[in-house]
Amino acid sequence: MAVDYFRINLNKASNRLDLYQQRRRKRQLLTVGAYVVSILLISAVALYFGYLTRSQMEAKRETITELDRKIAELESSEEYISQEDLFALANLVERRLLWAEKLAHLAEVLPEDIALTEVGFDQERLTIRGISKLRPRQSDLDLVVSILDRIKADPALSEGFAEVKFQLSNRIRYEEQEILDFEIACMAM
C-alpha cells in the first residue's frame, strides 16, 4: 500500500519575500541597464554630431584658407582694384566737369567781339584769358563785370564752380584802337 504524505511548506511567507526581492532586484537591474544603454546611445549620438560639426568646421577652415590665398594672390596682381581705388574713381566721376560742353557753352555766352587767347586748367582752377575792343567811353571794369555776370548768370556754365572772379586786366592801344586784355578765374568745387 502506498502511503500518501502531505507536504506543508512552513517557509511559504519567506519564499514570497525572497521572490519579491528577486523581482525587485531584476527590475532595478533592468532600470539601471536601460539608463546605461540610454546614456550610451545619447553619448554616441552626441559624439557623432560632434564629429560632423568638426568635419564641417575643418572644411570651412580649408575654404577660408583657400579664399585668403586667392585674395592675397589677387591683391598682388596688377588687375586688383581696391575699395579705396573704387571710391576714388567714383569721387572723380562725380566731381568731374565736362569741359567740352562748358567751353562750347562759354562760346555761346560771351559776346562776339571777345576773342579768347588762352583757356587753361591748373589745380582746381579754370583760367580764361581774352581780348576785346573797348568802345569809346567804356571802362575796363564795366566790360569785365559784364563778362563775369554773363558767366555767373548761366547755370550750365557756372555749375561746378565755387567762385568766378576777376584776376587782371590791361588796356592796350593798338593802331588807334583801345583793346582790353583780361583774365577771369573760375574756382572748381
Backbone bond lengths (Angstrom), bond angles and torsions (degrees), N, CA, C in turn:
res aa  C-N    CA-C-N  psi(-1)  N-CA   C-N-CA  omega(-1)  CA-C   N-CA-C  phi
1 M - - - 1.358 - - 1.499 112.73 -
2 A 1.186 111.18 144.27 1.456 115.23 -177.09 1.516 109.28 -97.71
3 V 1.208 113.27 140.42 1.465 119.45 -178.07 1.541 107.18 -102.21
4 D 1.274 112.77 130.04 1.475 118.33 176.47 1.518 108.73 -93.32
5 Y 1.290 112.80 128.46 1.463 118.46 177.89 1.529 108.73 -112.08
6 F 1.242 113.71 143.84 1.475 120.37 172.89 1.504 108.51 -102.99
7 R 1.250 111.86 136.16 1.454 116.18 -179.95 1.529 108.01 -110.03
8 I 1.288 118.02 127.11 1.460 123.93 -179.94 1.525 106.59 -114.68
9 N 1.335 114.59 124.80 1.460 120.30 179.13 1.513 108.10 -94.83
10 L 1.294 115.65 107.40 1.452 121.49 -179.52 1.533 111.23 -81.39
11 N 1.309 119.06 -12.90 1.480 123.13 -178.69 1.537 111.37 -99.83
12 K 1.319 116.17 21.20 1.454 120.56 -175.58 1.539 111.43 -59.81
13 A 1.287 117.68 -42.34 1.471 121.55 -179.59 1.514 110.12 -65.53
14 S 1.301 118.41 -40.09 1.464 119.99 -179.44 1.522 110.40 -70.65
15 N 1.330 118.70 -32.47 1.464 121.40 176.67 1.536 110.70 -65.44
16 R 1.333 115.33 -40.96 1.463 118.63 177.83 1.529 110.42 -62.84
17 L 1.309 117.38 -41.18 1.462 122.25 178.63 1.526 109.86 -64.47
18 D 1.318 116.46 -41.13 1.465 120.29 177.95 1.534 110.51 -64.48
19 L 1.323 116.64 -43.45 1.466 120.22 178.49 1.534 110.93 -63.14
20 Y 1.328 114.94 -42.15 1.469 119.50 178.83 1.524 110.19 -61.40
21 Q 1.313 117.88 -43.69 1.466 122.00 -179.84 1.530 110.67 -67.69
22 Q 1.315 116.95 -37.54 1.461 119.92 177.84 1.536 110.82 -65.11
23 R 1.341 115.15 -43.90 1.469 118.88 178.22 1.530 110.89 -63.78
24 R 1.321 115.62 -40.77 1.464 120.70 179.26 1.537 110.07 -63.28
25 R 1.305 117.25 -42.98 1.458 121.94 179.12 1.530 110.01 -64.18
26 K 1.353 117.07 -40.44 1.458 120.67 177.33 1.532 110.46 -62.15
27 R 1.342 116.68 -44.19 1.461 120.79 178.57 1.525 111.12 -61.90
28 Q 1.327 115.62 -41.98 1.461 119.53 179.11 1.528 110.37 -63.70
29 L 1.334 116.16 -44.03 1.462 119.76 178.90 1.532 111.23 -63.91
30 L 1.333 117.08 -41.41 1.464 120.52 178.05 1.532 111.17 -64.71
31 T 1.339 115.94 -40.67 1.469 119.81 179.10 1.524 110.43 -65.10
32 V 1.320 116.99 -47.33 1.463 120.93 178.49 1.528 109.66 -62.40
33 G 1.307 117.58 -41.68 1.461 121.62 178.12 1.533 111.13 -62.03
34 A 1.342 115.97 -42.51 1.472 119.71 178.44 1.530 110.30 -63.21
35 Y 1.353 117.24 -41.64 1.470 120.71 177.38 1.530 110.89 -62.34
36 V 1.318 116.39 -44.42 1.465 120.47 -179.32 1.531 109.98 -63.27
37 V 1.341 116.56 -45.55 1.463 120.17 179.25 1.538 110.01 -62.72
38 S 1.344 116.66 -42.03 1.474 120.44 178.51 1.523 110.74 -61.59
39 I 1.320 117.00 -45.79 1.462 121.06 179.43 1.523 110.28 -62.82
40 L 1.334 117.01 -41.35 1.464 119.95 177.98 1.530 111.48 -63.57
41 L 1.336 117.32 -41.96 1.463 120.60 178.60 1.536 111.15 -64.85
42 I 1.334 116.21 -44.72 1.471 120.10 179.14 1.526 110.12 -62.85
43 S 1.325 116.96 -41.57 1.467 120.93 178.23 1.524 110.78 -63.52
44 A 1.326 116.69 -41.47 1.463 120.35 179.45 1.530 110.57 -63.72
45 V 1.325 116.64 -42.96 1.469 120.35 178.68 1.530 109.91 -64.12
46 A 1.349 117.54 -43.65 1.467 121.49 179.22 1.527 110.51 -62.54
47 L 1.322 117.59 -42.49 1.463 120.82 178.10 1.529 111.11 -63.90
48 Y 1.329 116.51 -39.21 1.458 120.71 179.01 1.533 110.63 -63.29
49 F 1.339 116.43 -47.62 1.469 119.61 178.46 1.529 111.31 -65.75
50 G 1.314 117.50 -35.29 1.467 120.69 175.26 1.517 110.97 -62.48
51 Y 1.316 116.28 -42.19 1.458 120.97 177.65 1.536 110.71 -62.95
52 L 1.346 116.43 -44.70 1.466 119.82 178.35 1.528 111.21 -61.51
53 T 1.325 116.48 -43.52 1.466 120.90 179.58 1.519 110.77 -62.80
54 R 1.327 116.57 -43.87 1.461 120.31 179.12 1.531 110.43 -63.17
55 S 1.322 117.31 -40.04 1.468 120.76 177.98 1.531 110.72 -63.10
56 Q 1.337 116.23 -43.22 1.465 119.65 178.43 1.526 111.01 -64.35
57 M 1.333 117.19 -40.86 1.463 120.84 179.30 1.524 110.92 -63.92
58 E 1.324 116.77 -40.94 1.460 120.03 178.36 1.526 110.88 -64.89
59 A 1.334 116.29 -39.75 1.465 119.99 178.06 1.529 110.28 -64.13
60 K 1.334 116.68 -40.99 1.470 119.99 179.01 1.521 110.90 -68.46
61 R 1.319 117.47 -37.63 1.469 120.15 176.44 1.525 110.47 -61.94
62 E 1.332 116.02 -42.24 1.460 119.57 177.82 1.528 110.81 -63.03
63 T 1.336 116.50 -40.91 1.463 120.75 178.06 1.521 110.59 -63.18
64 I 1.335 117.00 -44.06 1.467 121.35 179.19 1.523 110.41 -63.47
65 T 1.323 116.40 -42.44 1.464 120.19 178.18 1.526 110.50 -61.61
66 E 1.319 116.47 -43.16 1.465 121.12 178.62 1.530 110.87 -63.60
67 L 1.341 116.61 -43.08 1.467 120.18 178.25 1.527 111.32 -64.50
68 D 1.340 116.99 -41.99 1.470 120.36 177.16 1.529 110.90 -60.38
69 R 1.327 115.94 -40.76 1.457 119.96 178.70 1.529 110.53 -64.45
70 K 1.334 116.75 -43.70 1.464 120.23 179.41 1.528 111.32 -65.72
71 I 1.334 117.33 -38.89 1.469 120.91 178.14 1.521 110.14 -63.80
72 A 1.326 116.18 -45.02 1.470 119.57 178.87 1.525 110.44 -61.98
73 E 1.323 116.27 -40.17 1.465 120.65 178.51 1.529 110.59 -65.09
74 L 1.328 116.45 -41.93 1.459 120.93 179.49 1.524 111.29 -67.22
75 E 1.342 117.03 -41.83 1.466 120.56 -179.95 1.522 111.76 -63.53
76 S 1.319 116.77 -31.44 1.462 119.55 -179.49 1.531 112.13 -82.66
77 S 1.326 117.48 -12.46 1.464 119.57 -179.83 1.530 110.08 -81.16
78 E 1.312 115.86 164.51 1.463 121.89 -179.11 1.519 111.89 -75.05
79 E 1.319 118.07 -20.01 1.458 122.26 -176.19 1.526 112.63 -84.04
80 Y 1.322 118.46 -4.31 1.465 121.80 -176.12 1.528 110.99 -71.07
81 I 1.306 115.78 131.48 1.464 121.70 174.57 1.519 106.66 -119.37
82 S 1.320 115.96 115.09 1.463 119.91 -177.96 1.523 110.26 -77.29
83 Q 1.307 114.89 167.49 1.457 120.93 178.45 1.531 110.17 -62.83
84 E 1.329 116.35 -37.21 1.462 120.05 178.21 1.529 110.38 -64.07
85 D 1.345 116.29 -38.70 1.464 119.81 178.04 1.527 111.02 -62.75
86 L 1.344 115.94 -41.42 1.462 119.93 179.50 1.522 111.26 -64.21
87 F 1.345 116.81 -42.97 1.463 119.90 179.07 1.528 110.91 -65.72
88 A 1.327 117.37 -39.11 1.463 120.35 178.53 1.528 110.46 -64.51
89 L 1.333 116.60 -41.07 1.460 120.51 178.50 1.526 110.95 -65.60
90 A 1.326 117.03 -42.75 1.468 120.54 178.13 1.525 110.72 -62.32
91 N 1.327 116.50 -40.71 1.464 120.69 178.43 1.522 110.64 -64.98
92 L 1.319 116.44 -40.85 1.461 120.97 178.85 1.526 110.86 -63.39
93 V 1.329 116.57 -44.80 1.463 120.39 179.87 1.525 110.21 -64.76
94 E 1.326 115.86 -39.89 1.462 120.35 -178.64 1.527 111.50 -67.07
95 R 1.328 117.31 -38.07 1.461 121.32 -174.87 1.525 113.83 -93.30
96 R 1.306 118.36 -5.19 1.460 119.06 -174.47 1.527 110.78 -69.84
97 L 1.286 114.29 152.11 1.459 121.58 176.41 1.522 107.65 -109.19
98 L 1.304 115.91 139.53 1.456 119.88 178.19 1.526 107.46 -88.20
99 W 1.337 115.58 96.65 1.460 121.57 -171.24 1.517 112.68 -66.68
100 A 1.292 118.01 -37.88 1.469 119.46 -178.46 1.528 110.06 -60.76
101 E 1.328 116.64 -44.60 1.465 120.43 178.93 1.527 110.95 -65.76
102 K 1.331 116.55 -42.33 1.470 120.35 -178.75 1.531 110.52 -64.40
103 L 1.326 117.59 -43.70 1.464 120.29 -178.76 1.528 111.34 -68.08
104 A 1.325 117.08 -37.37 1.467 119.65 176.63 1.528 109.80 -64.79
105 H 1.307 116.45 -40.24 1.462 120.77 178.33 1.529 110.77 -68.06
106 L 1.324 117.37 -35.82 1.466 121.68 177.37 1.529 110.37 -61.46
107 A 1.328 116.70 -40.57 1.468 120.87 178.81 1.532 110.80 -63.46
108 E 1.329 117.16 -34.04 1.465 120.82 178.57 1.527 111.60 -73.41
109 V 1.325 117.19 -34.84 1.463 121.86 -174.88 1.524 112.01 -77.54
110 L 1.319 117.37 -38.29 1.469 120.59 -175.70 1.530 111.04 -71.78
111 P 1.336 116.95 145.85 1.472 119.91 176.53 1.531 111.00 -63.34
112 E 1.325 116.06 159.33 1.464 120.69 -175.78 1.519 113.46 -70.11
113 D 1.325 118.06 -22.10 1.461 119.55 -177.38 1.528 112.70 -86.96
114 I 1.335 116.96 10.91 1.467 121.49 177.12 1.522 108.56 -106.42
115 A 1.331 115.54 132.83 1.470 121.26 176.41 1.527 107.91 -115.99
116 L 1.326 115.66 126.58 1.466 119.71 177.57 1.519 108.73 -80.07
117 T 1.320 116.02 130.97 1.465 120.45 179.82 1.519 112.16 -104.64
118 E 1.333 115.77 -22.27 1.467 118.85 -178.79 1.528 109.25 -159.35
119 V 1.319 115.26 135.39 1.463 121.98 172.51 1.519 105.88 -132.32
120 G 1.326 116.37 123.04 1.465 119.56 -177.77 1.516 111.57 -141.66
121 F 1.303 114.65 156.33 1.463 120.25 177.90 1.514 107.63 -129.50
122 D 1.339 115.47 124.95 1.455 120.01 -178.54 1.520 108.97 -147.69
123 Q 1.310 116.80 121.29 1.465 123.25 175.26 1.527 112.53 50.96
124 E 1.318 116.08 62.40 1.462 122.23 175.63 1.534 112.92 64.94
125 R 1.312 117.88 25.95 1.464 120.85 -176.50 1.526 109.49 -140.24
126 L 1.330 115.45 122.99 1.460 122.06 175.76 1.528 107.50 -95.05
127 T 1.320 116.39 124.97 1.461 121.60 179.33 1.524 108.61 -109.60
128 I 1.336 115.63 126.28 1.463 121.81 178.61 1.527 106.77 -116.05
129 R 1.309 115.20 121.47 1.467 120.03 -179.97 1.524 107.46 -122.22
130 G 1.339 116.17 138.20 1.457 119.52 -178.29 1.513 112.11 -158.09
131 I 1.339 113.45 176.62 1.465 120.30 176.66 1.526 108.40 -131.25
132 S 1.344 114.34 154.21 1.458 119.64 178.89 1.524 109.01 -152.13
133 K 1.333 115.60 148.23 1.463 119.88 174.54 1.520 107.75 -74.12
134 L 1.314 114.95 140.30 1.463 120.13 175.38 1.523 108.43 -97.31
135 R 1.297 116.27 135.32 1.459 121.01 175.45 1.529 108.07 -79.76
136 P 1.295 116.50 159.29 1.467 117.91 177.66 1.533 110.18 -59.41
137 R 1.280 116.33 138.97 1.461 126.36 179.91 1.533 113.04 64.62
138 Q 1.316 119.22 17.28 1.476 121.93 175.70 1.523 107.62 -96.71
139 S 1.331 115.63 130.84 1.467 118.21 -178.99 1.526 110.17 -86.62
140 D 1.320 114.20 157.66 1.470 120.09 178.21 1.523 110.29 -59.41
141 L 1.299 115.04 -45.10 1.458 120.96 -175.71 1.523 111.92 -64.04
142 D 1.332 117.57 -38.10 1.467 120.55 179.21 1.525 111.09 -61.19
143 L 1.318 116.72 -42.96 1.464 120.84 -179.60 1.533 111.04 -65.35
144 V 1.323 116.80 -46.44 1.468 120.69 -178.39 1.526 110.61 -66.04
145 V 1.327 117.41 -41.04 1.467 120.73 179.24 1.525 110.51 -64.48
146 S 1.322 118.03 -38.28 1.473 119.57 178.14 1.531 111.02 -65.19
147 I 1.326 117.12 -37.30 1.477 120.49 177.11 1.528 109.82 -66.58
148 L 1.331 116.77 -45.34 1.471 120.59 178.51 1.522 110.93 -59.77
149 D 1.327 116.41 -43.86 1.468 120.10 -179.84 1.520 111.61 -62.98
150 R 1.315 117.88 -38.49 1.473 120.74 178.40 1.536 111.06 -65.00
151 I 1.317 116.16 -42.24 1.472 119.87 179.92 1.526 110.18 -66.09
152 K 1.328 116.81 -45.58 1.472 120.70 -178.67 1.522 112.02 -67.64
153 A 1.338 117.23 -32.98 1.463 121.10 -176.48 1.524 112.47 -74.32
154 D 1.309 117.89 -22.53 1.464 120.53 -178.24 1.523 109.42 -89.16
155 P 1.348 118.31 112.08 1.474 119.89 -176.25 1.528 113.32 -65.32
156 A 1.306 118.01 -33.89 1.470 119.78 -179.33 1.520 110.78 -67.62
157 L 1.324 117.00 -30.21 1.456 121.13 -178.33 1.528 111.76 -86.91
158 S 1.323 116.94 -40.51 1.471 119.85 -176.22 1.529 113.00 -82.01
159 E 1.333 116.99 -13.98 1.471 119.78 178.70 1.532 109.78 -64.14
160 G 1.305 115.87 133.24 1.460 120.55 -179.86 1.513 112.74 95.40
161 F 1.320 117.10 -5.62 1.460 121.17 177.84 1.522 109.23 -113.16
162 A 1.310 115.72 130.18 1.460 120.31 178.30 1.525 110.63 -76.44
163 E 1.325 116.04 -32.87 1.465 120.09 -175.24 1.525 109.43 -152.61
164 V 1.323 115.72 140.51 1.462 122.47 174.13 1.522 105.46 -121.78
165 K 1.349 116.40 118.92 1.470 117.82 -174.71 1.529 111.92 -140.38
166 F 1.314 113.21 157.38 1.461 123.77 178.30 1.525 108.70 -76.01
167 Q 1.331 117.07 136.26 1.458 121.26 179.51 1.534 111.22 -106.41
168 L 1.342 116.15 -58.99 1.462 119.12 -178.33 1.521 109.86 -159.45
169 S 1.342 114.02 163.43 1.465 119.33 174.29 1.526 108.69 -151.14
170 N 1.317 115.41 149.28 1.469 122.67 177.09 1.522 108.22 -135.33
171 R 1.313 114.81 133.31 1.462 119.66 175.67 1.528 107.01 -91.63
172 I 1.338 115.11 128.09 1.463 121.20 -178.53 1.536 107.74 -121.85
173 R 1.318 114.93 137.05 1.469 119.32 176.22 1.530 106.60 -106.39
174 Y 1.330 115.29 121.76 1.462 120.50 -178.60 1.523 107.91 -133.65
175 E 1.317 115.90 113.71 1.467 123.50 179.21 1.527 112.16 46.13
176 E 1.293 115.96 61.04 1.458 123.76 176.45 1.535 112.90 65.63
177 Q 1.295 118.01 13.09 1.470 121.40 179.33 1.521 108.82 -118.25
178 E 1.332 115.38 134.34 1.464 121.24 176.48 1.535 108.01 -88.05
179 I 1.333 116.20 125.35 1.473 122.24 179.75 1.519 107.92 -124.25
180 L 1.313 114.72 138.88 1.466 120.06 178.39 1.525 108.74 -107.93
181 D 1.313 116.17 122.98 1.472 123.07 173.52 1.530 105.69 -98.42
182 F 1.341 117.69 122.39 1.470 120.43 -175.39 1.526 110.99 -132.37
183 E 1.328 114.28 162.75 1.467 120.99 176.82 1.522 108.42 -140.05
184 I 1.336 115.66 133.24 1.466 123.43 178.91 1.523 107.53 -124.43
185 A 1.330 116.31 138.86 1.474 121.27 178.81 1.521 109.30 -115.26
186 C 1.325 115.49 133.26 1.469 122.28 176.00 1.525 106.93 -115.19
187 M 1.328 116.44 115.14 1.465 121.38 -177.64 1.528 109.70 -88.30
188 A 1.318 115.90 123.59 1.467 120.46 179.55 1.519 110.11 -73.30
189 M 1.327 115.14 155.05 1.479 120.32 -179.81 1.494 110.98 -75.14
